[in-house]
Amino acid sequence: GAVVSQHPSWVICKSGTSVKIECRSLDFQATTMFWYRQFPKQSLMLMATSNEGSKATYEQGVEKDKFLINHASLTLSTLTVTSAHPEDSSFYICSARDFLLLATSTDTQYFGPGTRLTVL
Amino acid sequence: LAKTTQPISMDSYEGQEVNITCSHNNIATNDYITWYQQFPSQGPRFIIQGYKTKVTNEVASLFIPADRKSSTLSLPRVSLSDTAVYYCLVMPAGGGNKLTFGTGTQLKVEL
């Protein structure tokens, strides 16, 4: 159980185009999903918190108009990188919290496999 | 959120026990300690979580002293496939939202 998938696993695009990345919780409901970005040899950096049915909360320094997040259902959140540029090339990872485990002590987040974005 | 400090890297050989220590001096009363493992180009994977004393599962053991200002992840008899980055995180129980990843420890296991 507790599987999170991401699609696509990798994408190459031209500068100026937009790219959408999907994050799905396959066997549980996730009212909250998180988006991270990881550059080579660096740690994960939280970009935003995605709440089902409401606007995402972005971390300081993350442009909300550039990284559009939609969490339309309890099992799907999408991240759209708009007008992508080479500096947006990175490894994007989502995670999800199991709605049913919210009240327990094991507040575990389940991570997706990540999406490698390369902007030419 | 409590800040964590762990070694940047560690080297080991197959079959050895590896202990990775994490410092979290400002841990709060309701914080839990969680360890994740990350392989290159993959998302982090939950390893173990604990509050105090010792927790053991099929993958690792977690030792937490009484003052809870540090914790040690113990990997018994490591293999080449345990080469990965290991992250120590401290988070509140039941309501913790944000996960703040530190630098992690790059464990390299050799023959």
Interface residues (C-beta under 8 A of the other chain):
Chain A: V4 Q6 T32 F34 Y36 S43 L44 M45 L46 T49 F91 I93 C94 S95 R97 L102 A103 T104 S105 T106 D107 T108 Q109 Y110 F111 G112 P113 G114 R116
Chain B: Y32 T34 Y36 S41 Q42 G43 P44 R45 F46 Q49 Y51 Y87 M91 P92 A93 G94 G95 G96 N97 K98 L99 T100 F101 G102 T103 G104
